[in-house]
Amino acid sequence: MDEQKQIILIATPVMSQERYAQLTGLTEGQVRGQIEKGHLPSLKVGRVRMVNIAALSQRALDQEDWQ
């Protein structure tokens, strides 16, 4: 069987750690800790480490129990 893939457009593929913390109710330290432990995908843009929202969304879609 061919597996059907969906394309989802994300308005913001990356977001600052500060903004992600505001939207999730976490502290910036908690967000930083999740990134350092590898629980939250990130991408370095220049000198700033951003939360990789596109990778996080793809990870959620790839979960087996998502379907």
LOKOL-477091 format. One record per atom (N, C-alpha, C): residue number from 0; residue in one letter; atom name; x, y, z. Coordinates in pm, 1 decimal, m for minus. Example, Ala and Ser with C-alpha at 12.3 -4.5 7.8 and 13.67 -1.06 7.14 Angstrom:
// residues 2
SITE   nr  rest  atom        px        py        pz
SITE    0     A     N    1319.0    m569.0     780.0
SITE    0     A    CA    1230.0    m450.0     780.0
SITE    0     A     C    1320.0    m330.0     780.0
SITE    1     S     N    1285.0    m225.0     708.0
SITE    1     S    CA    1367.0    m106.0     714.0
SITE    1     S     C    1290.0       3.0     787.0
//
This chain:
// residues 67
SITE   nr  rest  atom        px        py        pz
SITE    0     M     N      82.0    m118.5       0.0
SITE    0     M    CA       0.0       0.0       0.0
SITE    0     M     C      86.6     125.1       0.0
SITE    1     D     N      45.7     222.3     m76.7
SITE    1     D    CA     115.9     350.2     m76.4
SITE    1     D     C      70.6     432.2      43.0
SITE    2     E     N     167.5     486.6     111.6
SITE    2     E    CA     136.5     570.0     226.8
SITE    2     E     C     107.7     710.9     178.4
SITE    3     Q     N      m4.8     765.7     219.9
SITE    3     Q    CA     m42.2     900.0     178.9
SITE    3     Q     C      27.0    1001.1     269.5
SITE    4     K     N      87.0    1102.5     209.3
SITE    4     K    CA     154.9    1207.5     284.7
SITE    4     K     C      73.3    1335.4     275.4
SITE    5     Q     N      70.4    1409.3     384.2
SITE    5     Q    CA       3.3    1537.2     386.6
SITE    5     Q     C     107.1    1647.5     391.9
SITE    6     I     N      74.1    1757.8     328.0
SITE    6     I    CA     160.1    1875.4     334.1
SITE    6     I     C      89.2    1978.4     419.5
SITE    7     I     N     158.7    2025.3     519.7
SITE    7     I    CA     102.9    2125.9     608.3
SITE    7     I     C     192.4    2248.6     600.8
SITE    8     L     N     131.4    2362.6     574.1
SITE    8     L    CA     206.2    2487.2     568.5
SITE    8     L     C     204.7    2552.1     706.2
SITE    9     I     N     320.3    2591.9     749.6
SITE    9     I    CA     334.5    2656.1     879.6
SITE    9     I     C     377.6    2800.2     855.3
SITE   10     A     N     303.3    2892.5     913.2
SITE   10     A    CA     333.3    3034.3     891.5
SITE   10     A     C     470.0    3072.4     947.7
SITE   11     T     N     508.5    3011.9    1058.0
SITE   11     T    CA     635.6    3042.7    1121.8
SITE   11     T     C     713.9    2914.2    1142.7
SITE   12     P     N     811.5    2883.2    1056.6
SITE   12     P    CA     885.4    2758.4    1071.7
SITE   12     P     C     979.6    2757.3    1192.2
SITE   13     V     N    1022.8    2875.2    1238.2
SITE   13     V    CA    1105.9    2885.0    1358.4
SITE   13     V     C    1051.8    2997.9    1445.3
SITE   14     M     N    1081.9    2990.5    1574.1
SITE   14     M    CA    1032.7    3090.5    1668.2
SITE   14     M     C    1135.7    3107.7    1778.5
SITE   15     S     N    1142.9    3227.3    1831.9
SITE   15     S    CA    1238.4    3252.3    1940.2
SITE   15     S     C    1200.8    3170.1    2062.8
SITE   16     Q     N    1301.6    3141.7    2143.5
SITE   16     Q    CA    1276.5    3068.2    2267.4
SITE   16     Q     C    1184.0    3149.1    2358.1
SITE   17     E     N    1200.7    3278.3    2358.7
SITE   17     E    CA    1116.9    3365.7    2441.4
SITE   17     E     C     970.3    3356.2    2398.5
SITE   18     R     N     945.9    3365.6    2268.5
SITE   18     R    CA     807.3    3360.3    2218.7
SITE   18     R     C     746.1    3222.5    2242.5
SITE   19     Y     N     824.3    3116.9    2221.7
SITE   19     Y    CA     774.5    2981.4    2245.5
SITE   19     Y     C     736.8    2965.7    2392.8
SITE   20     A     N     818.2    3020.5    2482.1
SITE   20     A    CA     789.6    3013.8    2625.0
SITE   20     A     C     658.8    3087.2    2656.1
SITE   21     Q     N     639.1    3202.5    2596.7
SITE   21     Q    CA     516.2    3278.5    2618.5
SITE   21     Q     C     393.9    3199.1    2573.2
SITE   22     L     N     402.8    3137.5    2456.3
SITE   22     L    CA     288.3    3065.9    2399.8
SITE   22     L     C     256.8    2935.7    2472.7
SITE   23     T     N     357.4    2873.8    2531.1
SITE   23     T    CA     336.7    2744.3    2597.2
SITE   23     T     C     320.1    2755.2    2748.2
SITE   24     G     N     351.4    2870.7    2802.9
SITE   24     G    CA     342.4    2887.0    2947.3
SITE   24     G     C     463.6    2834.4    3022.5
SITE   25     L     N     567.4    2799.2    2949.6
SITE   25     L    CA     692.2    2754.1    3010.8
SITE   25     L     C     782.6    2873.7    3036.1
SITE   26     T     N     880.4    2856.4    3122.4
SITE   26     T    CA     980.6    2961.1    3140.4
SITE   26     T     C    1084.4    2946.7    3028.8
SITE   27     E     N    1159.8    3053.0    3006.6
SITE   27     E    CA    1266.2    3044.7    2906.1
SITE   27     E     C    1370.1    2940.3    2946.2
SITE   28     G     N    1395.0    2926.9    3074.9
SITE   28     G    CA    1489.0    2826.2    3124.0
SITE   28     G     C    1440.6    2685.1    3094.0
SITE   29     Q     N    1311.0    2661.7    3107.8
SITE   29     Q    CA    1255.1    2530.0    3076.6
SITE   29     Q     C    1267.2    2499.9    2927.2
SITE   30     V     N    1241.5    2600.2    2844.7
SITE   30     V    CA    1254.7    2582.0    2699.9
SITE   30     V     C    1399.9    2551.6    2665.2
SITE   31     R     N    1491.7    2628.2    2720.9
SITE   31     R    CA    1634.5    2606.4    2697.5
SITE   31     R     C    1675.4    2465.6    2741.7
SITE   32     G     N    1625.4    2422.6    2856.6
SITE   32     G    CA    1656.0    2288.3    2906.2
SITE   32     G     C    1603.9    2179.4    2814.3
SITE   33     Q     N    1483.3    2197.9    2759.9
SITE   33     Q    CA    1428.0    2099.8    2667.1
SITE   33     Q     C    1510.4    2092.7    2538.8
SITE   34     I     N    1559.1    2207.0    2495.1
SITE   34     I    CA    1645.3    2209.0    2375.9
SITE   34     I     C    1776.7    2137.5    2405.6
SITE   35     E     N    1838.5    2168.5    2518.4
SITE   35     E    CA    1967.0    2107.3    2554.3
SITE   35     E     C    1956.7    1956.2    2569.9
SITE   36     K     N    1843.0    1907.8    2618.8
SITE   36     K    CA    1823.1    1763.9    2636.6
SITE   36     K     C    1777.6    1694.3    2508.3
SITE   37     G     N    1750.4    1771.5    2403.8
SITE   37     G    CA    1708.6    1713.9    2276.6
SITE   37     G     C    1559.8    1684.3    2267.2
SITE   38     H     N    1482.0    1731.7    2363.6
SITE   38     H    CA    1337.9    1708.3    2362.0
SITE   38     H     C    1264.1    1806.1    2271.2
SITE   39     L     N    1326.0    1918.4    2244.8
SITE   39     L    CA    1265.7    2022.8    2162.7
SITE   39     L     C    1363.2    2055.7    2049.3
SITE   40     P     N    1318.9    2039.5    1923.2
SITE   40     P    CA    1411.2    2065.1    1811.9
SITE   40     P     C    1443.2    2214.3    1799.8
SITE   41     S     N    1566.3    2241.9    1762.2
SITE   41     S    CA    1608.0    2381.2    1748.4
SITE   41     S     C    1694.8    2397.8    1625.0
SITE   42     L     N    1714.6    2522.3    1590.0
SITE   42     L    CA    1793.1    2557.7    1472.6
SITE   42     L     C    1866.3    2686.5    1505.4
SITE   43     K     N    1995.4    2689.4    1478.4
SITE   43     K    CA    2072.4    2809.6    1505.7
SITE   43     K     C    2064.6    2901.8    1384.2
SITE   44     V     N    2018.3    3023.0    1407.5
SITE   44     V    CA    2008.5    3125.3    1303.7
SITE   44     V     C    2101.7    3238.1    1345.1
SITE   45     G     N    2215.4    3245.0    1278.6
SITE   45     G    CA    2318.0    3340.1    1321.6
SITE   45     G     C    2371.0    3297.5    1457.4
SITE   46     R     N    2360.4    3384.7    1555.8
SITE   46     R    CA    2405.0    3352.2    1691.2
SITE   46     R     C    2290.7    3307.0    1781.4
SITE   47     V     N    2169.1    3310.3    1729.3
SITE   47     V    CA    2050.9    3283.4    1811.4
SITE   47     V     C    1998.0    3142.5    1785.3
SITE   48     R     N    1971.1    3068.3    1891.6
SITE   48     R    CA    1910.6    2935.3    1880.3
SITE   48     R     C    1759.9    2951.6    1885.6
SITE   49     M     N    1691.4    2908.9    1778.6
SITE   49     M    CA    1546.4    2921.5    1765.5
SITE   49     M     C    1480.6    2784.9    1781.5
SITE   50     V     N    1355.9    2783.9    1824.7
SITE   50     V    CA    1278.7    2660.4    1831.7
SITE   50     V     C    1233.0    2628.9    1689.5
SITE   51     N     N    1260.1    2506.5    1644.9
SITE   51     N    CA    1225.5    2463.4    1509.6
SITE   51     N     C    1082.1    2410.2    1510.5
SITE   52     I     N     986.4    2499.3    1484.4
SITE   52     I    CA     844.8    2465.3    1487.7
SITE   52     I     C     810.2    2367.3    1376.2
SITE   53     A     N     872.9    2381.7    1260.6
SITE   53     A    CA     846.9    2290.1    1148.7
SITE   53     A     C     884.9    2147.0    1186.2
SITE   54     A     N    1002.2    2128.1    1247.0
SITE   54     A    CA    1045.7    1993.7    1287.9
SITE   54     A     C     957.7    1939.5    1399.9
SITE   55     L     N     916.4    2026.0    1490.7
SITE   55     L    CA     829.8    1984.3    1600.7
SITE   55     L     C     694.5    1937.5    1547.2
SITE   56     S     N     640.2    2010.6    1449.9
SITE   56     S    CA     512.6    1972.3    1388.1
SITE   56     S     C     525.8    1840.6    1313.7
SITE   57     Q     N     635.4    1822.5    1239.9
SITE   57     Q    CA     656.9    1698.6    1165.7
SITE   57     Q     C     671.7    1581.4    1262.0
SITE   58     R     N     742.4    1602.2    1371.5
SITE   58     R    CA     759.4    1497.8    1472.1
SITE   58     R     C     623.3    1455.0    1527.3
SITE   59     A     N     536.1    1551.4    1552.9
SITE   59     A    CA     402.4    1519.9    1604.1
SITE   59     A     C     322.5    1440.7    1501.2
SITE   60     L     N     332.7    1477.0    1374.5
SITE   60     L    CA     259.8    1406.4    1268.8
SITE   60     L     C     311.5    1265.1    1248.0
SITE   61     D     N     439.6    1245.1    1273.7
SITE   61     D    CA     500.8    1113.8    1252.8
SITE   61     D     C     472.4    1015.0    1366.0
SITE   62     Q     N     417.6    1062.5    1475.1
SITE   62     Q    CA     387.6     973.7    1587.5
SITE   62     Q     C     287.5     867.3    1542.8
SITE   63     E     N     309.4     744.9    1584.0
SITE   63     E    CA     223.6     634.0    1544.5
SITE   63     E     C      79.7     653.2    1590.7
SITE   64     D     N      60.2     704.9    1708.8
SITE   64     D    CA     m74.1     717.8    1761.6
SITE   64     D     C    m147.0     843.4    1711.9
SITE   65     W     N     m85.3     917.1    1619.7
SITE   65     W    CA    m146.7    1038.5    1564.6
SITE   65     W     C    m265.1    1003.4    1475.5
SITE   66     Q     N    m256.3     890.7    1404.7
SITE   66     Q    CA    m357.7     856.1    1305.0
SITE   66     Q     C    m484.3     814.5    1365.5
//
